[in-house]
Amino acid sequence: MSTSPPAAAAPETARAHPRALEPVTLVVTVLLSVLGAVIGLVLITTLGIAPNTSVIGALIAMLIGRISFAALSRMRDPQRQNLVQSAISGSTFAAANSLVTPIAVPFLMGKPGLVWPMLGGAVIGLAVDSWVLYRVFDSRLLPATAAWPAGIAAAETIKAGDEGGRKAKLLGVSAVVGFVGSLFKLPMSAAGVAFLGNIWALLMFGVGLLVAQYAPTLLHVDLAANHVPHGVMIGAGLVALVQAVLLMRDRKGGKAGKGAKAAAEAAAAPSADGAFTPEVRTVDARRLRRGLLEGLALFLVGAMLIALTGGVLADMGGAGLVGWVLLAGVAALVHQLIVGLAAMHSGWFPAFAVTLIFLIVGLVLGIPSVPLALLVGYAASTGPAFADVGFDFKAGWLLRKDAVPWHPYEMAGRRQQYIAQLVGFAVAILVVVVTWKPFFEDGRVPPVAQVYVDTIKAGLTDTHALAMMGLWAIPGALIQFFGGSSRQMGVLLATGLLVATPQAGWLVLAALAVRFGYTRWKKRQGQREAAESDPQTDADNDLALVGAGLVAGSSLNDVSQIYKAV
């Protein structure tokens, strides 16, 4: 008698993932993407912020799903809500961070004729940014099991709206607390991500925030003026890049050749019943390496196009042109990775600060002002979309975990999310093309772009900045090295030093203390009651809802600031 298990029957839950280009979904996606792009454009040019609108998109999609008219009830499906929230958040960050900020740099330099070449380069940067993340998400470098806090917030919001009950109440109360706290100028999103992210990474983030807040008063030292945060980020970033290269190899340290690929495919095989298994990664080392190399090649192509259309050759000559293209391409790739790693663990991405580092490097190298402005704009176009797509993929990954068979459903859903993001990006591009000129002529430009231009015009009057960055790169590198690639402690310490949001450090550390205490209490309660469920899992689920609510409330407050801007 054979002892082999019987063939598994096709699971009843197996179904096709909703498509992003379905008529109803597409119409809702386009309309909300227009809303997201306008919100992002208005707020970045007036208040200097780009809010996370994914929660707003999810809530609107939920409300639309309650309308029993024609096919609108289809929006009750959490997967369709996930597609819509992916698109609106993508259009917001694309318009605000990846497009308007870069093109404002040459405009403020007094070179309005370079806006269109810069916009073309920014579109390429945005496209490559999202493509690379799509290729490498859920790899060892950027695993789906990592925090991606804003993604957890979006997923928990959608799940709570779908399931109702205790989850919805806990999420709603937390959202009210987050909204009210934000009204009093407290950075509630910092507390929210502390319930969701990597503890060690967030501990260093909180320490960096506190040091940045109190060093000027207690130590009488202006860290930013002395380029301390920039030095720490340079050191940590260089080590993080080395760690990323090592993760592109197999676990034994060799390149992921045919044998390693076969082993990875075997490890990624679904379970016997096709259900989700946490050990499975959908991207192996070979695809990770290929995705990053593809990204570098495409970034170099984009840099070449900007150089040719922007007249870099006239300022730098043939050899200078080659050097500029290489520096711009590498800067774009490095910028997206550093911003992405910081966002993955903390929910915050220091895009402005990392761009400023490359600006300073350009000044040290003596790059003329106009080519340097184009380089800064190109680097600034990458990173935010990379992080945002990661957040949205994390939300979708959480919402699709119960599907059977899981792996094909997950890959299909991720592809549809990417298509929805592209729709949001296309809408953002059209909105920016139509609106940038009247906005800029009215004096409404992103404040960070003005900082870039002022720094370029001021230049480096001495070698103090270079010396300080070199000195503080050492501790940044050491912390990143000993913390390891899974924690990104050096990068997060530098992020805290660079962000420097008042009171955020206290909120992060307080939330971490609550998280630690609640988890211990839950475990003791579980031991006394001999509960069947895992106390650690129960605690994590409750804390995720609280964190998601705080982030959602803070995001709602950010979006509500639109009335001030208009």
SERO-542650 format. One record per residue (C-alpha): residue in three letters; z, y, x. Coordinates in Angstrom, 2 decimals. Layout:
% residues N
(rec ALA (Z Y X));
...
***
This chain:
% residues 566
(rec MET (0.00 0.00 0.00));
(rec SER (-0.98 3.36 1.45));
(rec THR (1.80 5.78 2.33));
(rec SER (-0.45 8.83 2.64));
(rec PRO (0.35 11.60 0.18));
(rec PRO (-1.94 12.01 -2.78));
(rec ALA (-4.48 14.78 -2.76));
(rec ALA (-3.00 17.97 -4.19));
(rec ALA (-4.44 19.02 -7.50));
(rec ALA (-5.86 22.47 -7.84));
(rec PRO (-2.86 24.73 -8.57));
(rec GLU (-2.83 26.39 -11.95));
(rec THR (-2.04 29.73 -10.38));
(rec ALA (-5.22 29.75 -8.28));
(rec ARG (-7.42 32.64 -9.36));
(rec ALA (-9.84 35.19 -8.02));
(rec HIS (-8.35 38.42 -6.74));
(rec PRO (-9.28 41.52 -8.78));
(rec ARG (-12.15 43.45 -7.22));
(rec ALA (-11.87 47.05 -6.10));
(rec LEU (-15.33 47.88 -7.47));
(rec GLU (-14.69 46.66 -11.01));
(rec PRO (-15.74 49.52 -13.33));
(rec VAL (-12.28 50.34 -14.74));
(rec THR (-10.51 49.95 -11.40));
(rec LEU (-13.17 51.99 -9.62));
(rec VAL (-12.99 54.87 -12.11));
(rec VAL (-9.18 55.04 -11.88));
(rec THR (-9.41 54.74 -8.09));
(rec VAL (-11.89 57.61 -7.75));
(rec LEU (-9.96 59.94 -10.07));
(rec LEU (-6.64 59.31 -8.33));
(rec SER (-8.29 59.58 -4.91));
(rec VAL (-9.50 63.06 -5.83));
(rec LEU (-5.93 63.91 -6.83));
(rec GLY (-4.57 62.49 -3.58));
(rec ALA (-7.11 64.33 -1.42));
(rec VAL (-6.39 67.65 -3.14));
(rec ILE (-2.62 67.16 -2.82));
(rec GLY (-2.96 66.31 0.85));
(rec LEU (-5.30 69.21 1.56));
(rec VAL (-3.16 71.80 -0.21));
(rec LEU (0.17 70.69 1.22));
(rec ILE (-1.01 70.25 4.83));
(rec THR (-2.55 73.74 4.87));
(rec THR (0.42 75.48 3.27));
(rec LEU (3.64 73.58 3.90));
(rec GLY (2.44 71.50 6.84));
(rec ILE (3.31 68.14 5.24));
(rec ALA (1.24 65.18 4.07));
(rec PRO (3.23 63.24 1.44));
(rec ASN (2.95 59.52 0.88));
(rec THR (1.27 59.36 -2.52));
(rec SER (1.10 55.56 -2.77));
(rec VAL (4.16 55.41 -5.03));
(rec ILE (2.64 58.13 -7.22));
(rec GLY (-0.55 56.11 -7.50));
(rec ALA (1.35 52.96 -8.41));
(rec LEU (3.34 54.78 -11.11));
(rec ILE (0.23 56.35 -12.64));
(rec ALA (-1.55 52.98 -12.59));
(rec MET (1.44 51.46 -14.41));
(rec LEU (1.28 54.15 -17.09));
(rec ILE (-2.47 53.64 -17.51));
(rec GLY (-1.86 49.91 -17.90));
(rec ARG (0.37 50.63 -20.89));
(rec ILE (-2.59 52.17 -22.75));
(rec SER (-4.06 49.59 -25.11));
(rec PHE (-7.54 51.08 -25.10));
(rec ALA (-10.75 49.38 -24.00));
(rec ALA (-10.10 47.68 -20.64));
(rec LEU (-7.34 50.03 -19.44));
(rec SER (-4.72 47.35 -20.09));
(rec ARG (-6.12 45.56 -17.05));
(rec MET (-4.19 48.05 -14.93));
(rec ARG (-1.02 46.17 -15.90));
(rec ASP (-1.98 43.71 -13.17));
(rec PRO (0.16 44.43 -10.04));
(rec GLN (-2.80 43.58 -7.82));
(rec ARG (-4.95 46.27 -9.43));
(rec GLN (-2.07 48.72 -9.13));
(rec ASN (-1.93 47.82 -5.45));
(rec LEU (-5.64 48.60 -5.07));
(rec VAL (-5.19 51.99 -6.72));
(rec GLN (-2.13 52.95 -4.67));
(rec SER (-3.99 51.91 -1.51));
(rec ALA (-6.86 54.25 -2.34));
(rec ILE (-4.80 57.32 -3.29));
(rec SER (-2.57 57.10 -0.22));
(rec GLY (-5.65 56.59 1.95));
(rec SER (-7.39 59.66 0.51));
(rec THR (-4.26 61.79 0.99));
(rec PHE (-3.74 61.00 4.66));
(rec ALA (-7.48 61.01 5.38));
(rec ALA (-7.97 64.49 3.96));
(rec ALA (-4.79 65.99 5.42));
(rec ASN (-4.33 64.32 8.80));
(rec SER (-7.61 62.71 9.83));
(rec LEU (-10.11 65.36 8.69));
(rec VAL (-8.75 68.84 7.97));
(rec THR (-6.39 69.03 10.96));
(rec PRO (-9.07 68.09 13.56));
(rec ILE (-11.72 70.50 12.23));
(rec ALA (-9.21 73.35 12.11));
(rec VAL (-8.87 73.22 15.91));
(rec PRO (-12.39 74.46 16.83));
(rec PHE (-12.31 76.91 13.91));
(rec LEU (-9.12 78.50 15.24));
(rec MET (-10.64 78.53 18.73));
(rec GLY (-13.25 80.91 17.35));
(rec LYS (-15.99 78.27 17.37));
(rec PRO (-16.87 77.72 13.68));
(rec GLY (-20.20 76.24 14.72));
(rec LEU (-18.33 73.24 16.14));
(rec VAL (-16.60 72.41 12.86));
(rec TRP (-19.44 70.17 11.68));
(rec PRO (-19.69 68.17 14.96));
(rec MET (-15.91 67.83 14.89));
(rec LEU (-15.99 66.71 11.27));
(rec GLY (-18.56 64.06 12.16));
(rec GLY (-16.34 62.84 14.99));
(rec ALA (-13.29 62.86 12.74));
(rec VAL (-15.12 60.75 10.16));
(rec ILE (-15.96 58.25 12.91));
(rec GLY (-12.34 58.27 14.09));
(rec LEU (-11.13 57.69 10.53));
(rec ALA (-13.60 54.84 9.98));
(rec VAL (-12.80 53.09 13.26));
(rec ASP (-9.07 53.65 12.73));
(rec SER (-9.07 51.75 9.44));
(rec TRP (-11.51 49.10 10.69));
(rec VAL (-9.32 48.20 13.67));
(rec LEU (-6.21 47.87 11.50));
(rec TYR (-8.14 45.69 9.06));
(rec ARG (-9.14 43.45 11.96));
(rec VAL (-5.72 43.15 13.64));
(rec PHE (-3.17 43.39 10.82));
(rec ASP (-0.85 40.36 10.80));
(rec SER (-1.34 39.62 14.50));
(rec ARG (1.43 39.28 17.07));
(rec LEU (1.00 42.98 17.85));
(rec LEU (1.11 44.20 14.23));
(rec PRO (2.63 41.37 12.17));
(rec ALA (2.85 41.47 8.40));
(rec THR (6.47 40.34 8.73));
(rec ALA (7.37 43.61 10.49));
(rec ALA (9.04 46.42 8.54));
(rec TRP (6.17 48.74 7.48));
(rec PRO (8.81 50.55 5.33));
(rec ALA (6.47 52.58 3.11));
(rec GLY (4.66 49.36 2.24));
(rec ILE (7.89 47.74 1.13));
(rec ALA (8.64 50.81 -0.98));
(rec ALA (5.26 50.61 -2.73));
(rec ALA (5.53 46.86 -3.32));
(rec GLU (9.07 47.03 -4.67));
(rec THR (8.07 49.89 -6.99));
(rec ILE (5.19 47.83 -8.40));
(rec LYS (7.31 44.68 -8.74));
(rec ALA (10.16 46.53 -10.42));
(rec GLY (7.76 48.09 -12.91));
(rec ASP (6.25 44.69 -13.64));
(rec GLU (9.50 42.72 -13.92));
(rec GLY (11.89 45.35 -15.27));
(rec GLY (15.56 44.42 -15.67));
(rec ARG (18.07 44.84 -12.85));
(rec LYS (15.37 45.54 -10.27));
(rec ALA (13.94 48.43 -12.23));
(rec LYS (17.41 49.92 -12.82));
(rec LEU (18.43 49.68 -9.15));
(rec LEU (15.11 51.13 -8.02));
(rec GLY (15.31 53.92 -10.60));
(rec VAL (18.86 54.94 -9.66));
(rec SER (17.94 54.94 -5.97));
(rec ALA (14.83 57.03 -6.68));
(rec VAL (16.94 59.61 -8.53));
(rec VAL (19.35 59.76 -5.58));
(rec GLY (16.41 60.18 -3.20));
(rec PHE (14.83 62.91 -5.30));
(rec VAL (18.09 64.86 -5.77));
(rec GLY (18.97 64.54 -2.09));
(rec SER (15.54 65.86 -1.14));
(rec LEU (16.07 68.86 -3.42));
(rec PHE (19.01 69.74 -1.18));
(rec LYS (16.72 69.50 1.88));
(rec LEU (18.15 66.17 3.02));
(rec PRO (15.58 63.82 4.61));
(rec MET (16.25 60.95 2.20));
(rec SER (13.19 59.02 3.39));
(rec ALA (15.02 58.59 6.72));
(rec ALA (17.89 56.87 4.93));
(rec GLY (15.42 54.81 2.93));
(rec VAL (13.57 53.39 5.93));
(rec ALA (16.91 52.52 7.54));
(rec PHE (17.39 49.95 4.77));
(rec LEU (13.93 48.51 5.41));
(rec GLY (13.04 48.64 9.10));
(rec ASN (14.00 46.87 12.31));
(rec ILE (17.67 47.56 13.00));
(rec TRP (17.37 48.00 16.78));
(rec ALA (14.29 50.19 16.49));
(rec LEU (15.92 52.37 13.85));
(rec LEU (19.14 52.61 15.84));
(rec MET (17.18 54.15 18.72));
(rec PHE (15.30 56.34 16.24));
(rec GLY (18.61 57.65 14.89));
(rec VAL (19.96 58.25 18.39));
(rec GLY (16.84 60.22 19.29));
(rec LEU (17.16 62.32 16.15));
(rec LEU (20.81 63.15 16.90));
(rec VAL (20.13 64.01 20.55));
(rec ALA (17.27 66.29 19.51));
(rec GLN (19.47 68.00 16.91));
(rec TYR (22.53 68.64 19.04));
(rec ALA (21.24 68.96 22.62));
(rec PRO (20.33 72.66 22.22));
(rec THR (23.83 73.61 20.99));
(rec LEU (26.05 71.19 22.92));
(rec LEU (24.12 70.89 26.18));
(rec HIS (22.30 74.25 25.94));
(rec VAL (19.03 72.50 26.74));
(rec ASP (15.76 72.91 24.84));
(rec LEU (14.37 69.41 25.11));
(rec ALA (10.95 70.28 23.73));
(rec ALA (10.51 73.27 26.06));
(rec ASN (11.35 71.03 29.00));
(rec HIS (8.96 68.32 27.76));
(rec VAL (11.71 65.68 27.75));
(rec PRO (10.55 63.95 24.52));
(rec HIS (6.97 63.94 25.76));
(rec GLY (7.98 62.30 29.02));
(rec VAL (10.00 59.63 27.25));
(rec MET (7.03 58.89 24.98));
(rec ILE (4.62 58.70 27.92));
(rec GLY (6.80 56.17 29.74));
(rec ALA (7.52 54.13 26.62));
(rec GLY (3.89 54.34 25.52));
(rec LEU (2.55 53.04 28.82));
(rec VAL (4.89 50.06 28.72));
(rec ALA (4.02 49.48 25.05));
(rec LEU (0.35 49.34 26.00));
(rec VAL (1.06 46.75 28.68));
(rec GLN (3.06 44.74 26.14));
(rec ALA (0.15 45.02 23.71));
(rec VAL (-2.23 43.65 26.34));
(rec LEU (0.11 40.72 26.97));
(rec LEU (0.21 39.99 23.24));
(rec MET (-3.57 39.67 23.32));
(rec ARG (-3.11 36.48 25.29));
(rec ASP (-1.86 33.13 24.06));
(rec ARG (1.80 32.13 24.22));
(rec LYS (1.35 30.38 27.56));
(rec GLY (-0.02 33.56 29.11));
(rec GLY (-3.66 32.50 29.35));
(rec LYS (-6.58 33.90 27.45));
(rec ALA (-7.10 32.61 23.97));
(rec GLY (-10.08 30.36 24.63));
(rec LYS (-11.33 27.48 22.54));
(rec GLY (-8.18 25.40 22.93));
(rec ALA (-5.90 28.29 22.08));
(rec LYS (-8.10 29.20 19.13));
(rec ALA (-7.89 25.66 17.79));
(rec ALA (-4.12 25.66 18.20));
(rec ALA (-3.86 28.99 16.39));
(rec GLU (-6.02 27.72 13.56));
(rec ALA (-3.85 24.62 13.25));
(rec ALA (-0.71 26.74 13.15));
(rec ALA (-2.25 28.93 10.47));
(rec ALA (-3.15 25.97 8.26));
(rec PRO (-1.63 26.27 4.77));
(rec SER (1.24 24.09 3.65));
(rec ALA (0.61 20.86 1.78));
(rec ASP (0.63 22.60 -1.60));
(rec GLY (-1.16 25.71 -0.33));
(rec ALA (1.92 27.91 -0.72));
(rec PHE (2.94 30.79 1.55));
(rec THR (4.76 29.89 4.76));
(rec PRO (6.40 32.69 6.79));
(rec GLU (5.32 31.16 10.11));
(rec VAL (1.62 31.64 9.33));
(rec ARG (-0.25 34.55 10.89));
(rec THR (-3.73 35.28 9.69));
(rec VAL (-4.93 36.85 12.97));
(rec ASP (-4.78 34.96 16.26));
(rec ALA (-4.77 36.36 19.80));
(rec ARG (-8.54 36.02 20.15));
(rec ARG (-9.25 38.11 17.05));
(rec LEU (-6.60 40.63 18.10));
(rec ARG (-8.25 41.08 21.48));
(rec ARG (-11.70 41.30 19.94));
(rec GLY (-10.57 43.82 17.31));
(rec LEU (-9.03 46.17 19.89));
(rec LEU (-12.05 45.91 22.20));
(rec GLU (-14.36 46.61 19.26));
(rec GLY (-12.22 49.63 18.44));
(rec LEU (-12.43 50.95 22.00));
(rec ALA (-16.21 50.53 22.06));
(rec LEU (-16.62 52.32 18.73));
(rec PHE (-14.27 55.13 19.79));
(rec LEU (-16.38 55.62 22.92));
(rec VAL (-19.51 55.85 20.78));
(rec GLY (-17.81 58.44 18.57));
(rec ALA (-16.73 60.42 21.64));
(rec MET (-20.29 60.39 22.98));
(rec LEU (-21.64 61.75 19.69));
(rec ILE (-19.08 64.56 19.66));
(rec ALA (-19.87 65.39 23.28));
(rec LEU (-23.60 65.57 22.65));
(rec THR (-23.39 67.58 19.42));
(rec GLY (-20.51 69.75 20.61));
(rec GLY (-22.12 70.90 23.85));
(rec VAL (-19.56 69.36 26.23));
(rec LEU (-22.28 68.90 28.85));
(rec ALA (-22.75 72.67 29.13));
(rec ASP (-19.08 73.12 30.10));
(rec MET (-18.48 70.08 32.29));
(rec GLY (-21.70 68.72 33.81));
(rec GLY (-22.87 65.11 33.97));
(rec ALA (-19.87 63.55 35.74));
(rec GLY (-17.50 65.61 33.65));
(rec LEU (-19.23 64.41 30.49));
(rec VAL (-18.72 60.76 31.44));
(rec GLY (-15.08 61.41 32.26));
(rec TRP (-14.56 63.30 29.00));
(rec VAL (-16.08 60.49 26.93));
(rec LEU (-13.93 57.85 28.64));
(rec LEU (-10.75 59.92 28.25));
(rec ALA (-11.50 60.74 24.60));
(rec GLY (-12.23 57.10 23.70));
(rec VAL (-9.12 55.77 25.43));
(rec ALA (-7.00 58.59 23.97));
(rec ALA (-8.17 57.71 20.45));
(rec LEU (-7.26 54.03 20.91));
(rec VAL (-3.91 54.74 22.57));
(rec HIS (-3.06 57.35 19.95));
(rec GLN (-3.66 54.95 17.07));
(rec LEU (-1.60 52.17 18.69));
(rec ILE (1.42 54.34 19.51));
(rec VAL (1.40 55.97 16.08));
(rec GLY (0.91 52.58 14.42));
(rec LEU (3.74 50.89 16.29));
(rec ALA (6.15 53.74 15.49));
(rec ALA (5.15 53.69 11.82));
(rec MET (5.44 49.90 11.63));
(rec HIS (9.09 49.95 12.63));
(rec SER (10.36 53.28 11.32));
(rec GLY (7.95 54.51 8.64));
(rec TRP (7.49 57.74 10.64));
(rec PHE (4.41 58.38 12.75));
(rec PRO (4.63 61.05 15.48));
(rec ALA (0.92 61.88 15.37));
(rec PHE (1.41 65.56 16.20));
(rec ALA (3.61 64.85 19.21));
(rec VAL (1.39 62.14 20.68));
(rec THR (-1.68 64.37 20.29));
(rec LEU (0.23 67.13 22.08));
(rec ILE (0.80 64.73 24.99));
(rec PHE (-2.93 64.20 25.42));
(rec LEU (-3.44 67.94 25.15));
(rec ILE (-1.03 68.48 28.04));
(rec VAL (-2.76 65.75 30.04));
(rec GLY (-6.06 67.55 29.44));
(rec LEU (-4.56 70.81 30.68));
(rec VAL (-3.27 69.08 33.81));
(rec LEU (-6.76 67.68 34.45));
(rec GLY (-8.25 71.15 34.07));
(rec ILE (-10.54 70.38 31.13));
(rec PRO (-12.17 73.61 29.83));
(rec SER (-10.79 74.95 26.56));
(rec VAL (-13.66 74.05 24.20));
(rec PRO (-14.08 70.42 25.38));
(rec LEU (-10.29 70.11 25.33));
(rec ALA (-10.18 71.36 21.74));
(rec LEU (-12.74 68.71 20.75));
(rec LEU (-10.78 66.01 22.58));
(rec VAL (-7.56 67.03 20.83));
(rec GLY (-9.27 67.04 17.44));
(rec TYR (-10.78 63.59 18.03));
(rec ALA (-7.44 62.10 19.08));
(rec ALA (-5.74 63.72 16.07));
(rec SER (-8.21 62.01 13.71));
(rec THR (-6.77 58.60 14.61));
(rec GLY (-3.35 57.15 13.92));
(rec PRO (-2.29 58.31 10.43));
(rec ALA (-4.97 56.26 8.63));
(rec PHE (-4.16 53.32 10.91));
(rec ALA (-0.50 53.50 9.87));
(rec ASP (-1.28 54.12 6.21));
(rec VAL (-3.59 51.10 5.95));
(rec GLY (-0.81 49.04 7.53));
(rec PHE (1.65 50.24 4.89));
(rec ASP (-0.75 49.34 2.10));
(rec PHE (-1.59 45.92 3.55));
(rec LYS (2.13 45.23 3.80));
(rec ALA (2.55 46.09 0.11));
(rec GLY (-0.31 43.79 -0.83));
(rec TRP (1.02 41.02 1.42));
(rec LEU (4.37 41.16 -0.37));
(rec LEU (2.74 41.16 -3.82));
(rec ARG (0.50 38.20 -2.98));
(rec LYS (3.11 35.91 -1.40));
(rec ASP (3.59 33.81 -4.54));
(rec ALA (-0.11 33.00 -4.97));
(rec VAL (-1.20 29.38 -4.60));
(rec PRO (-3.28 28.66 -2.59));
(rec TRP (-1.94 31.58 -0.62));
(rec HIS (-4.18 31.99 2.41));
(rec PRO (-7.57 32.51 0.69));
(rec TYR (-5.94 34.74 -1.93));
(rec GLU (-4.28 36.83 0.78));
(rec MET (-7.50 37.29 2.73));
(rec ALA (-9.47 38.13 -0.41));
(rec GLY (-6.83 40.63 -1.51));
(rec ARG (-6.72 42.28 1.90));
(rec ARG (-10.50 42.67 1.83));
(rec GLN (-10.38 44.28 -1.61));
(rec GLN (-7.65 46.65 -0.43));
(rec TYR (-9.84 47.66 2.50));
(rec ILE (-12.73 48.36 0.12));
(rec ALA (-10.41 50.44 -2.08));
(rec GLN (-9.30 52.38 1.01));
(rec LEU (-12.95 53.07 1.89));
(rec VAL (-13.47 54.49 -1.60));
(rec GLY (-10.46 56.76 -1.05));
(rec PHE (-11.79 57.83 2.36));
(rec ALA (-15.22 58.61 0.91));
(rec VAL (-13.64 60.80 -1.77));
(rec ALA (-11.51 62.56 0.85));
(rec ILE (-14.58 63.29 2.98));
(rec LEU (-16.41 64.86 0.02));
(rec VAL (-13.37 66.95 -0.93));
(rec VAL (-13.00 68.26 2.63));
(rec VAL (-16.74 69.01 2.96));
(rec VAL (-16.60 71.12 -0.20));
(rec THR (-13.28 72.90 0.38));
(rec TRP (-12.69 73.43 4.11));
(rec LYS (-14.63 76.71 4.39));
(rec PRO (-12.93 78.64 1.56));
(rec PHE (-9.54 77.31 2.68));
(rec PHE (-10.00 78.33 6.32));
(rec GLU (-11.53 81.71 5.48));
(rec ASP (-8.46 82.35 3.32));
(rec GLY (-6.23 81.68 6.33));
(rec ARG (-4.98 78.33 5.01));
(rec VAL (-5.04 76.03 8.02));
(rec PRO (-2.67 73.22 9.09));
(rec PRO (0.21 74.69 11.13));
(rec VAL (-0.04 71.89 13.71));
(rec ALA (-3.66 72.87 14.44));
(rec GLN (-2.45 76.38 15.25));
(rec VAL (0.10 74.90 17.67));
(rec TYR (-2.65 72.94 19.43));
(rec VAL (-4.81 76.04 19.79));
(rec ASP (-1.93 78.23 21.00));
(rec THR (-1.05 75.59 23.61));
(rec ILE (-4.67 75.37 24.80));
(rec LYS (-4.92 79.15 25.13));
(rec ALA (-1.56 79.43 26.92));
(rec GLY (-2.42 76.68 29.41));
(rec LEU (-0.04 75.44 32.10));
(rec THR (1.33 78.24 34.24));
(rec ASP (3.21 75.91 36.60));
(rec THR (3.82 72.28 37.40));
(rec HIS (7.20 72.18 35.66));
(rec ALA (5.86 70.38 32.59));
(rec LEU (4.17 67.69 34.66));
(rec ALA (7.28 67.13 36.78));
(rec MET (9.58 66.87 33.77));
(rec MET (7.30 64.46 31.96));
(rec GLY (7.04 62.29 35.05));
(rec LEU (10.83 62.27 35.47));
(rec TRP (11.66 61.41 31.85));
(rec ALA (8.91 58.83 31.66));
(rec ILE (11.13 56.56 33.77));
(rec PRO (13.99 56.06 31.27));
(rec GLY (11.46 55.83 28.44));
(rec ALA (9.64 53.03 30.25));
(rec LEU (12.86 51.17 31.07));
(rec ILE (14.18 51.27 27.50));
(rec GLN (10.84 50.09 26.14));
(rec PHE (10.64 47.30 28.71));
(rec PHE (14.13 45.89 28.15));
(rec GLY (13.90 46.31 24.38));
(rec GLY (10.75 44.20 24.22));
(rec SER (7.60 44.54 22.15));
(rec SER (9.25 43.34 18.93));
(rec ARG (11.71 46.24 18.83));
(rec GLN (9.73 49.16 20.33));
(rec MET (13.04 50.84 21.26));
(rec GLY (11.53 53.26 23.77));
(rec VAL (8.77 54.38 21.42));
(rec LEU (11.26 54.88 18.58));
(rec LEU (13.70 56.80 20.78));
(rec ALA (10.85 59.12 21.77));
(rec THR (9.78 59.37 18.11));
(rec GLY (13.27 60.56 17.15));
(rec LEU (13.29 63.09 19.99));
(rec LEU (9.89 64.40 18.95));
(rec VAL (10.40 64.46 15.18));
(rec ALA (13.78 66.20 15.49));
(rec THR (14.39 66.50 11.74));
(rec PRO (17.85 68.02 11.09));
(rec GLN (20.46 65.63 9.61));
(rec ALA (18.00 62.70 9.66));
(rec GLY (19.90 61.01 12.48));
(rec TRP (23.15 60.96 10.50));
(rec LEU (21.40 59.56 7.45));
(rec VAL (19.73 56.82 9.50));
(rec LEU (22.98 55.75 11.16));
(rec ALA (24.94 55.96 7.89));
(rec ALA (22.35 53.80 6.11));
(rec LEU (22.43 51.27 8.97));
(rec ALA (26.23 51.11 8.66));
(rec VAL (25.96 50.54 4.88));
(rec ARG (23.32 47.91 5.50));
(rec PHE (25.52 46.07 8.00));
(rec GLY (28.62 46.28 5.80));
(rec TYR (26.86 45.21 2.61));
(rec THR (25.25 42.22 4.30));
(rec ARG (28.60 41.02 5.66));
(rec TRP (30.27 41.49 2.26));
(rec LYS (27.48 39.59 0.53));
(rec LYS (27.83 36.69 2.95));
(rec ARG (31.61 36.48 2.44));
(rec GLN (31.18 36.63 -1.32));
(rec GLY (28.59 33.85 -1.14));
(rec GLN (30.94 31.67 0.90));
(rec ARG (33.78 32.14 -1.59));
(rec GLU (31.62 31.42 -4.63));
(rec ALA (29.58 28.65 -2.96));
(rec ALA (26.45 30.32 -4.27));
(rec GLU (23.24 28.33 -4.30));
(rec SER (21.10 31.28 -3.24));
(rec ASP (21.03 32.58 0.33));
(rec PRO (23.43 35.58 0.65));
(rec GLN (21.33 37.06 3.45));
(rec THR (18.21 36.96 1.29));
(rec ASP (20.07 38.43 -1.70));
(rec ALA (21.41 41.25 0.46));
(rec ASP (17.98 41.96 1.94));
(rec ASN (16.42 42.09 -1.52));
(rec ASP (19.02 44.54 -2.84));
(rec LEU (18.77 46.74 0.25));
(rec ALA (14.97 46.71 0.02));
(rec LEU (15.18 48.01 -3.54));
(rec VAL (17.61 50.77 -2.54));
(rec GLY (15.47 51.75 0.43));
(rec ALA (12.31 51.68 -1.66));
(rec GLY (13.94 53.88 -4.29));
(rec LEU (15.07 56.46 -1.74));
(rec VAL (11.60 56.61 -0.19));
(rec ALA (10.00 56.84 -3.64));
(rec GLY (12.31 59.68 -4.69));
(rec SER (11.65 61.57 -1.48));
(rec SER (7.88 61.10 -1.92));
(rec LEU (8.08 62.38 -5.49));
(rec ASN (9.84 65.49 -4.25));
(rec ASP (7.20 66.02 -1.55));
(rec VAL (4.39 65.79 -4.08));
(rec SER (6.23 68.12 -6.45));
(rec GLN (6.01 70.81 -3.77));
(rec ILE (2.38 71.28 -4.83));
(rec TYR (3.51 73.99 -7.23));
(rec LYS (4.84 76.03 -4.31));
(rec ALA (1.57 75.64 -2.45));
(rec VAL (-0.60 76.81 -5.32));
***
